[in-house]
């Protein structure tokens, strides 16, 4: 049966997959709002309809091909900054001193003459 297309039609096209994809995108964004309420940047769900005219051999308009795109986006997740040392192409870190790789920590074994982590400590 031929029907007039509208928002209700999204639920019927492609076995309802477009509607489901839109709802999943909305859910991802709303879940992110709940997970990170202090991040006040907007979460976005975009539904785009692409319409391409179809013409016959004489150039007369016949119909239109319609394709839908659903895209969602959340603000970038950023971590804290971690100070690391580079050694022979490898990054080295110390989880007990994330802000200063050169800061000796209690988990490092003491070397000869009280040297810990490459620094001399009184003790």
Protein Blocks (a to p, Z undefined) as FASTA:
>chain_A
ZZdddfklmmmggnhmmmmmmmmmmmmmmmmmmmmmmlmcdcdddddddddddddfkopa
fbdcdddddddddddddddddddddeehiacddfklmmbmklccfklccdehhiaghiac
dZZ
